[in-house]
Amino acid sequence: MDPQTPVERLPGIGDFYSRKLKKLEILTLEDLIYHFPFRYDDFSNLKPISSLVDGQTVTLQGHIWSISNLRSRTGKFLTLATLADQTGTIDIVWFNQSYLTKTIKPGTFLSVSGKVQQEGRKPKLLAPKFEILGELMQTQTIHTGGLIPVYPETEGVTSKWLRAKIASFLSPYLESLLDPIPKDVTKRQKLLDLSSSLSTVHFPKESEKIVEARKRLAFDELFTLQLASQIRKRKWKEEKEASPFKIDHAKLKEFISSLPFKLTGAQNRAILEILKDLEKETPANRLLEGDVGSGKTVVAAAAAYFAYLNDLVTLFAAPTEILTNQHRQTLSLMLKPYNIKVGIWTASEKQEAGIICGTHALLMSYKPKREVGLVIVDEQHRFGVAQRGKLSLTSSKVKSPHLLTMTATPIPRTLALTLYGDLDLSVLDEMPLGRKKIQTHVVPNFKRKDAYKFIKAQISDGRQAFIITPFVEPSESMVTVKAATEEFKKLKGIFSKKIKLGLMHGKLNPKEKEKVMKNFKSRKIDILVATPVVEVGIDVPNATIMMIESADRFGLAQLHQLRGRVGRGEHKSYCLLFSDSNSQNSIKRLESLESINIGFKLAEIDLTMRGPGEVFGLRQSGYENLKIADLGDQKLIAQTQAEAKSLLELDPYLKKHPPLSIKINNLNLDYVQPN
C-alpha cells in the first residue's frame, strides 16, 4: 500500500473523516500510521468476575445476559447491562448512550475494561470501555484487555476510531515498508527494526518494548532532521556567490557612538560576527537569537547600514504590518544621522528605498531594481525554511543575498543548533542597562476585584494596560477560557465610561489592527483587550500593566514575550497572571515567572514540564513536526548528529540511500537531490 495514499481514498474514511483528520495533520496513510499514542491505558488485568475487588482496574470478558435503557431518579438516561462469565455476573452502567441497545444484544460476547465500584455486596462497572467480540470466544482485542493506546483526538475522531483504522491499515502498510535508515546505523545504535517499532508503539504486548520502539522512532525523527539540516547548510554554501561587503571599522565605531544608548557586550559581539559573515563571498545564513528587549533591531540596523554603504538594498521582512511599521520607525531613528531613508512594502503601502521593511508582500510582489545584498527576517519561525528560501530568491539572479534571521523565542543553544543546524548562531544573552524588571504575580481569582482597582489607579495616573485572552471567540471544548470578545463586553461594564477600551484580535484586517494600535499608542485607548496577536511588535512605553487571563494555557516563553510588551518606558511595570487551573503543576510553572526574568531559563523549565512542541511552536512550515522525539534528550541528539555527519561524508547526496533521500524530500525542507 502506497504510504502517500490520501486518507480520503482509504476504505471507511472518505471526505467526511478526512476533513476531521486534517485538523490532526493527518493527510496520508503514512501520517495516520505515524499518529502516535501519547499514553496507554493498562487494561491487561483480565479477571474472572468472582474475584473482583473494589477500586481495581480490570478487563472482563463474558456474555451479555440482558441490556435495557432506563431513566434514573435524577432524570439521567442509563443503559444497564448484565455481563456473565463462568464464575458470576456483574452489572454494567453506561450514561447517556441509549444507542448501545442497538449495538449490544443479549448473547453478545463482550470485552469490557474499567474500574470496579462496589455497592453493597454487588460490584459494578461504570462507563467502561467495551469491545464486541462476537458470539464465539475471542482473545484478540484492540480496545480492551492489554495496553490500550490513547491518541491525540479531535471532534468526531476518538481514540477508539483511530485504533480501529490503524489496526486495519497497519499490516498492509508494513508489507510494503522500506526502512530508510541504513542497516549499519541501526545495528551500531542497537535499534529495534522499524516494522516492529511501529507495531509495538500502536499495539504493545508489554510495556518494556514500548520504550525500545519509541527510541527507534525518535531516532528516526532526529536523524532525518539532522540530515536535512546539514544538507541545507552544504547546499547553501554550494549556491552562487554573494556580494562581499567592504567593512570600514572606523564607520562602525562612528555608527555605534551615534546611538542614543550603550550597546551590551553581546550586541557588540553579534555585530562583529555578522559583519565578518558579510565580508565573505559565500552568502551569510545566520540566526540572531535574543530575549525580549535584548536589542536585536540595532544589530540588524548595523548590518543594513553597511549594506547601504556598499550600495546594496536591504529587505527587512516581518510577520505583521504592525511589526513592519515598528521596525521602519526604529531603523529610521537609528539611521537618521546618515539621512538614510527606510521604505515600506506591505499590502496597503509601498515606498521604495535602499532599506525596505515589509511583510509577506515582499515574498510575493517586490521586484528589486537594484541588487539586494542583505535579507533580514524577523520572527523567523513564523516564516519557515521554504518561505525564507523564496525571500532570498526574490533579490537577484546574479548574486545571492546575505541572510540574517532573528527570533525573540528563547531557545537554549543546544536546541537551537538542533532545530536550526543549517544556520550560524549568534545569541544576545545580556539585557541593556537600565531595563526595569517587570514585577510579576500569579493572582488568585478571589483577588480579581483588587486587580481591577489597581488597573484603575494606574490609568488615573496616566498609564495604560493590556488584558490578554487566548481565543477570539468562545470555544465549546474549552469553556473556561475567556474569549477576547466576551472579555471586552464584560470589562466595559466593570470600568467607567471615562476609561476607554479597545479590542484587537487576529480576525481584524491589517488596517483595523493598525487603527487600534495607533489609538492605543496615542492614548485614545486606555486598556487594550487582545489575543496573543500583541506577542510581538508592539512598543507602547506608557503601558505598565500586562494582565493575562487563563495564563496556564500559554507556554512560559510566550508569557515572557507577552510580559515584554510592558516595562519599555520610565515607569514601573507589572504582569498579572490569572489561571482557572487547579493543577499544582500548572501553578508552580506560572510562579517561576515571578522570580525568573530570563527567557532562556524559562524556556528550559517549559521544555521539561511541557515538551518542545508546545514551547517552541514546532508545527511550522519547513520543519518536521516532532511527534515522538524529545528535544531534551541530549544524548540521542548527539548520536543522531554524529551519524548524520558520518553518513553525509560517505554519501553527500544520498545516492546510495534512495529511501532515505525520498524521506528527506518528503519533509518539505527545501532539499532537492542533485542529478
Sequence and secondary structure as in RCSB ss.txt:
>XXXX:A:sequence
MDPQTPVERLPGIGDFYSRKLKKLEILTLEDLIYHFPFRYDDFSNLKPISSLVDGQTVTLQGHIWSISNLRSRTG
KFLTLATLADQTGTIDIVWFNQSYLTKTIKPGTFLSVSGKVQQEGRKPKLLAPKFEILGELMQTQTIHTGGLIPV
YPETEGVTSKWLRAKIASFLSPYLESLLDPIPKDVTKRQKLLDLSSSLSTVHFPKESEKIVEARKRLAFDELFTL
QLASQIRKRKWKEEKEASPFKIDHAKLKEFISSLPFKLTGAQNRAILEILKDLEKETPANRLLEGDVGSGKTVVA
AAAAYFAYLNDLVTLFAAPTEILTNQHRQTLSLMLKPYNIKVGIWTASEKQEAGIICGTHALLMSYKPKREVGLV
IVDEQHRFGVAQRGKLSLTSSKVKSPHLLTMTATPIPRTLALTLYGDLDLSVLDEMPLGRKKIQTHVVPNFKRKD
AYKFIKAQISDGRQAFIITPFVEPSESMVTVKAATEEFKKLKGIFSKKIKLGLMHGKLNPKEKEKVMKNFKSRKI
DILVATPVVEVGIDVPNATIMMIESADRFGLAQLHQLRGRVGRGEHKSYCLLFSDSNSQNSIKRLESLESINIGF
KLAEIDLTMRGPGEVFGLRQSGYENLKIADLGDQKLIAQTQAEAKSLLELDPYLKKHPPLSIKINNLNLDYVQPN
>XXXX:A:secstr
  TT BGGGSTTTHHHHHHHHHTTT  BHHHHHT   SEEEEE  B  GGG  TT EEEEEEEEEEEEEEE TTS
 EEEEEEEEETTEEEEEEEES TTHHHHS TT EEEEEEEEEEETTEEEEES EEEEEESS     SSSSEEEEE
   BTTB HHHHHHHHHHHHHHHHHT    S HHHHHHTT   HHHHHHHHHS SSHHHHHHHHHHHHHHHHHHH
HHHHHHHHHHHHHS  B      HHHHHHHHHHSSS   HHHHHHHHHHHHHHTSSS  EEEEEE TTS HHHHH
HHHHHHHHHTT EEEEE SSHHHHHHHHHHHHHHTGGGT  EEEESSS EE  SEEEESTHHHHT   SS EEEE
EESSGGGT HHHHHHHHHTS SSSB EEEEEE S   HHHHHHHTTTSEEEEE S  TT    EEEE  GGGHHH
HHHHHHHHHHTT EEEEE SBSS  GGGTTS BHHHHHHHHHHHS TTS EEEE TTS HHHHHHHHHHHHTTS 
SEEEE GGGGSS   TTEEEEEETTGGGS HHHHHHHHTTS  SSS  EEEE      HHHHHHHHHHHH   HH
HHHHHHHHHH HHHHHT   TTS   SS  TT HHHHHHHHHHHHHHHHH TT TT HHHHHHHHHTTSS     
